[in-house]
């Protein structure tokens, strides 16, 4: 059986923490930033953890856990 390939976009988007959780970037901060408030953009700057509902899909894209 051939090796599984990691999804190219997923490896640029998600980072795996030391405890095995997956960190993601927040949405809505890529374009059209002039109409958004500074406070809103500042709160979008930090990362967040992937929800348990979507963690299975992200793990499959990153080839984590078999």
ZAFIRO-57559 format. One record per atom (N, C-alpha, C, O): atom name; residue number from 1; z, y, x; residue in one letter. Coordinates in nm, 4 decimals. Layout:
N
- CA:NUM:Z:Y:X:a
...
END
This chain:
66
- N:1:0.0000:-0.1176:0.0845:x
- CA:1:0.0000:0.0000:0.0000:x
- C:1:0.0000:0.1244:0.0893:x
- O:1:0.0762:0.1302:0.1858:x
- N:2:-0.0838:0.2237:0.0590:x
- CA:2:-0.0896:0.3422:0.1454:x
- C:2:0.0348:0.4291:0.1309:x
- O:2:0.1108:0.4176:0.0347:x
- N:3:0.0527:0.5152:0.2284:x
- CA:3:0.1653:0.6078:0.2239:x
- C:3:0.1465:0.7074:0.1106:x
- O:3:0.0340:0.7443:0.0767:x
- N:4:0.2590:0.7507:0.0520:x
- CA:4:0.2530:0.8528:-0.0516:x
- C:4:0.2412:0.9888:0.0144:x
- O:4:0.3069:1.0153:0.1150:x
- N:5:0.1588:1.0740:-0.0409:x
- CA:5:0.1405:1.2074:0.0138:x
- C:5:0.2245:1.3073:-0.0648:x
- O:5:0.2327:1.3009:-0.1875:x
- N:6:0.2865:1.3994:0.0078:x
- CA:6:0.3643:1.5051:-0.0544:x
- C:6:0.2700:1.6071:-0.1164:x
- O:6:0.1659:1.6396:-0.0594:x
- N:7:0.3072:1.6570:-0.2330:x
- CA:7:0.2286:1.7583:-0.3009:x
- C:7:0.2316:1.8867:-0.2181:x
- O:7:0.3392:1.9350:-0.1827:x
- N:8:0.1145:1.9422:-0.1870:x
- CA:8:0.1046:2.0529:-0.0921:x
- C:8:0.1748:2.1785:-0.1425:x
- O:8:0.2416:2.2468:-0.0648:x
- N:9:0.1610:2.2099:-0.2700:x
- CA:9:0.2256:2.3299:-0.3232:x
- C:9:0.3762:2.3086:-0.3353:x
- O:9:0.4534:2.4022:-0.3143:x
- N:10:0.4187:2.1880:-0.3686:x
- CA:10:0.5614:2.1627:-0.3874:x
- C:10:0.6386:2.1770:-0.2572:x
- O:10:0.7521:2.2245:-0.2581:x
- N:11:0.5798:2.1373:-0.1461:x
- CA:11:0.6530:2.1476:-0.0202:x
- C:11:0.6667:2.2922:0.0252:x
- O:11:0.7539:2.3230:0.1065:x
- N:12:0.5813:2.3823:-0.0262:x
- CA:12:0.5939:2.5239:0.0045:x
- C:12:0.6885:2.5951:-0.0916:x
- O:12:0.7415:2.7013:-0.0590:x
- N:13:0.7099:2.5378:-0.2088:x
- CA:13:0.7853:2.6041:-0.3137:x
- C:13:0.9319:2.5620:-0.3158:x
- O:13:1.0194:2.6454:-0.3391:x
- N:14:0.9600:2.4347:-0.2920:x
- CA:14:1.0955:2.3821:-0.3057:x
- C:14:1.1546:2.3483:-0.1693:x
- O:14:1.0833:2.3095:-0.0767:x
- N:15:1.2869:2.3641:-0.1590:x
- CA:15:1.3595:2.3262:-0.0381:x
- C:15:1.4729:2.2333:-0.0786:x
- O:15:1.5368:2.2545:-0.1817:x
- N:16:1.4983:2.1314:0.0010:x
- CA:16:1.6049:2.0364:-0.0271:x
- C:16:1.7285:2.0787:0.0509:x
- O:16:1.7212:2.1017:0.1716:x
- N:17:1.8425:2.0892:-0.0178:x
- CA:17:1.9664:2.1287:0.0467:x
- C:17:2.0294:2.0081:0.1161:x
- O:17:1.9802:1.8959:0.1040:x
- N:18:2.1367:2.0316:0.1876:x
- CA:18:2.2039:1.9236:0.2580:x
- C:18:2.2644:1.8206:0.1659:x
- O:18:2.2744:1.7032:0.2017:x
- N:19:2.3053:1.8630:0.0466:x
- CA:19:2.3650:1.7695:-0.0493:x
- C:19:2.2603:1.6954:-0.1309:x
- O:19:2.2951:1.6105:-0.2130:x
- N:20:2.1328:1.7259:-0.1098:x
- CA:20:2.0271:1.6555:-0.1808:x
- C:20:1.9738:1.7278:-0.3023:x
- O:20:1.8790:1.6807:-0.3650:x
- N:21:2.0331:1.8426:-0.3376:x
- CA:21:1.9814:1.9199:-0.4500:x
- C:21:1.8555:1.9941:-0.4070:x
- O:21:1.8316:2.0148:-0.2880:x
- N:22:1.7758:2.0336:-0.5049:x
- CA:22:1.6493:2.1003:-0.4753:x
- C:22:1.6614:2.2467:-0.5154:x
- O:22:1.6976:2.2787:-0.6287:x
- N:23:1.6308:2.3343:-0.4214:x
- CA:23:1.6361:2.4777:-0.4450:x
- C:23:1.4965:2.5273:-0.4784:x
- O:23:1.3974:2.4802:-0.4226:x
- N:24:1.4898:2.6231:-0.5701:x
- CA:24:1.3620:2.6781:-0.6127:x
- C:24:1.3680:2.8303:-0.6049:x
- O:24:1.4751:2.8902:-0.5947:x
- N:25:1.2489:2.8910:-0.6100:x
- CA:25:1.2393:3.0356:-0.6164:x
- C:25:1.2312:3.0781:-0.7624:x
- O:25:1.1835:3.0026:-0.8471:x
- N:26:1.2773:3.1977:-0.7912:x
- CA:26:1.2737:3.2463:-0.9286:x
- C:26:1.1354:3.3001:-0.9626:x
- O:26:1.0629:3.3491:-0.8760:x
- N:27:1.1008:3.2900:-1.0901:x
- CA:27:0.9700:3.3335:-1.1370:x
- C:27:0.9694:3.4837:-1.1660:x
- O:27:1.0732:3.5496:-1.1589:x
- N:28:0.8537:3.5360:-1.1980:x
- CA:28:0.8316:3.6742:-1.2414:x
- C:28:0.8537:3.7764:-1.1304:x
- O:28:0.8948:3.8889:-1.1587:x
- N:29:0.8277:3.7403:-1.0052:x
- CA:29:0.8406:3.8389:-0.8985:x
- C:29:0.7221:3.8306:-0.8031:x
- O:29:0.7385:3.8472:-0.6823:x
- N:30:0.6053:3.8055:-0.8553:x
- CA:30:0.4885:3.7954:-0.7691:x
- C:30:0.3930:3.9128:-0.7849:x
- O:30:0.3287:3.9522:-0.6876:x
- N:31:0.3817:3.9697:-0.9043:x
- CA:31:0.2909:4.0818:-0.9254:x
- C:31:0.3383:4.1614:-1.0456:x
- O:31:0.4306:4.1206:-1.1161:x
- N:32:0.2740:4.2760:-1.0684:x
- CA:32:0.3124:4.3706:-1.1744:x
- C:32:0.4575:4.4144:-1.1591:x
- O:32:0.5336:4.4156:-1.2559:x
- N:33:0.4949:4.4500:-1.0372:x
- CA:33:0.6346:4.4834:-1.0092:x
- C:33:0.6674:4.6289:-1.0384:x
- O:33:0.7851:4.6646:-1.0430:x
- N:34:0.5678:4.7137:-1.0583:x
- CA:34:0.5962:4.8560:-1.0780:x
- C:34:0.6636:4.8824:-1.2123:x
- O:34:0.7401:4.9779:-1.2254:x
- N:35:0.6358:4.7989:-1.3115:x
- CA:35:0.6962:4.8205:-1.4434:x
- C:35:0.8349:4.7577:-1.4553:x
- O:35:0.9053:4.7834:-1.5529:x
- N:36:0.8754:4.6762:-1.3586:x
- CA:36:1.0048:4.6081:-1.3648:x
- C:36:1.1111:4.6909:-1.2955:x
- O:36:1.0845:4.7555:-1.1942:x
- N:37:1.2301:4.6887:-1.3498:x
- CA:37:1.3398:4.7688:-1.2956:x
- C:37:1.3844:4.7138:-1.1608:x
- O:37:1.3681:4.5955:-1.1311:x
- N:38:1.4410:4.8026:-1.0803:x
- CA:38:1.4891:4.7628:-0.9480:x
- C:38:1.5995:4.6590:-0.9593:x
- O:38:1.6060:4.5657:-0.8793:x
- N:39:1.6859:4.6750:-1.0578:x
- CA:39:1.7947:4.5783:-1.0783:x
- C:39:1.7393:4.4406:-1.1124:x
- O:39:1.7891:4.3388:-1.0643:x
- N:40:1.6364:4.4386:-1.1952:x
- CA:40:1.5759:4.3111:-1.2342:x
- C:40:1.5127:4.2423:-1.1136:x
- O:40:1.5275:4.1213:-1.0965:x
- N:41:1.4422:4.3188:-1.0299:x
- CA:41:1.3791:4.2610:-0.9109:x
- C:41:1.4831:4.2148:-0.8105:x
- O:41:1.4628:4.1143:-0.7423:x
- N:42:1.5923:4.2856:-0.8006:x
- CA:42:1.6992:4.2480:-0.7080:x
- C:42:1.7633:4.1158:-0.7491:x
- O:42:1.7952:4.0329:-0.6639:x
- N:43:1.7822:4.0962:-0.8792:x
- CA:43:1.8414:3.9710:-0.9261:x
- C:43:1.7441:3.8541:-0.9164:x
- O:43:1.7868:3.7388:-0.9103:x
- N:44:1.6155:3.8819:-0.9148:x
- CA:44:1.5162:3.7760:-0.8986:x
- C:44:1.4986:3.7353:-0.7529:x
- O:44:1.4300:3.6374:-0.7236:x
- N:45:1.5604:3.8103:-0.6611:x
- CA:45:1.5392:3.7859:-0.5185:x
- C:45:1.6005:3.6540:-0.4729:x
- O:45:1.5406:3.5838:-0.3913:x
- N:46:1.7167:3.6193:-0.5228:x
- CA:46:1.7841:3.4983:-0.4785:x
- C:46:1.7213:3.3730:-0.5348:x
- O:46:1.6388:3.3791:-0.6259:x
- N:47:1.7604:3.2599:-0.4808:x
- CA:47:1.7097:3.1329:-0.5287:x
- C:47:1.7963:3.0737:-0.6377:x
- O:47:1.9009:3.1286:-0.6724:x
- N:48:1.7526:2.9630:-0.6906:x
- CA:48:1.8267:2.8904:-0.7934:x
- C:48:1.8022:2.7416:-0.7725:x
- O:48:1.7104:2.7022:-0.7006:x
- N:49:1.8842:2.6606:-0.8353:x
- CA:49:1.8696:2.5161:-0.8252:x
- C:49:1.7799:2.4652:-0.9379:x
- O:49:1.7766:2.5224:-1.0469:x
- N:50:1.7082:2.3583:-0.9104:x
- CA:50:1.6222:2.2968:-1.0113:x
- C:50:1.7103:2.2279:-1.1144:x
- O:50:1.8068:2.1600:-1.0793:x
- N:51:1.6769:2.2456:-1.2415:x
- CA:51:1.7523:2.1855:-1.3500:x
- C:51:1.7376:2.0330:-1.3475:x
- O:51:1.6373:1.9803:-1.2994:x
- N:52:1.8381:1.9635:-1.3997:x
- CA:52:1.8353:1.8174:-1.4024:x
- C:52:1.7167:1.7639:-1.4824:x
- O:52:1.6658:1.6556:-1.4537:x
- N:53:1.6730:1.8398:-1.5825:x
- CA:53:1.5593:1.7974:-1.6629:x
- C:53:1.4323:1.7872:-1.5802:x
- O:53:1.3507:1.6979:-1.6026:x
- N:54:1.4150:1.8773:-1.4854:x
- CA:54:1.2930:1.8819:-1.4061:x
- C:54:1.3086:1.8207:-1.2677:x
- O:54:1.2114:1.8138:-1.1926:x
- N:55:1.4276:1.7766:-1.2328:x
- CA:55:1.4494:1.7277:-1.0968:x
- C:55:1.3705:1.5998:-1.0692:x
- O:55:1.3273:1.5780:-0.9561:x
- N:56:1.3511:1.5160:-1.1691:x
- CA:56:1.2740:1.3936:-1.1488:x
- C:56:1.1301:1.4223:-1.1125:x
- O:56:1.0734:1.3578:-1.0243:x
- N:57:1.0707:1.5194:-1.1806:x
- CA:57:0.9328:1.5560:-1.1513:x
- C:57:0.9203:1.6160:-1.0120:x
- O:57:0.8263:1.5848:-0.9388:x
- N:58:1.0155:1.7024:-0.9749:x
- CA:58:1.0098:1.7666:-0.8435:x
- C:58:1.0315:1.6642:-0.7335:x
- O:58:0.9652:1.6700:-0.6300:x
- N:59:1.1229:1.5709:-0.7541:x
- CA:59:1.1456:1.4664:-0.6558:x
- C:59:1.0216:1.3778:-0.6370:x
- O:59:0.9938:1.3314:-0.5265:x
- N:60:0.9482:1.3554:-0.7454:x
- CA:60:0.8263:1.2760:-0.7348:x
- C:60:0.7193:1.3518:-0.6577:x
- O:60:0.6451:1.2921:-0.5797:x
- N:61:0.7106:1.4835:-0.6786:x
- CA:61:0.6134:1.5628:-0.6038:x
- C:61:0.6475:1.5695:-0.4558:x
- O:61:0.5582:1.5732:-0.3712:x
- N:62:0.7769:1.5712:-0.4245:x
- CA:62:0.8208:1.5785:-0.2849:x
- C:62:0.8370:1.4408:-0.2211:x
- O:62:0.8708:1.4314:-0.1031:x
- N:63:0.8137:1.3346:-0.2965:x
- CA:63:0.8290:1.1963:-0.2486:x
- C:63:0.9712:1.1714:-0.2006:x
- O:63:0.9926:1.1182:-0.0916:x
- N:64:1.0684:1.2103:-0.2828:x
- CA:64:1.2088:1.1878:-0.2511:x
- C:64:1.2624:1.0747:-0.3383:x
- O:64:1.2358:1.0706:-0.4585:x
- N:65:1.3357:0.9855:-0.2795:x
- CA:65:1.4008:0.8807:-0.3573:x
- C:65:1.3093:0.7664:-0.3969:x
- O:65:1.3221:0.7122:-0.5067:x
- N:66:1.2194:0.7299:-0.3114:x
- CA:66:1.1393:0.6111:-0.3364:x
- C:66:1.0187:0.6286:-0.4116:x
- O:66:0.9466:0.5319:-0.4361:x
END
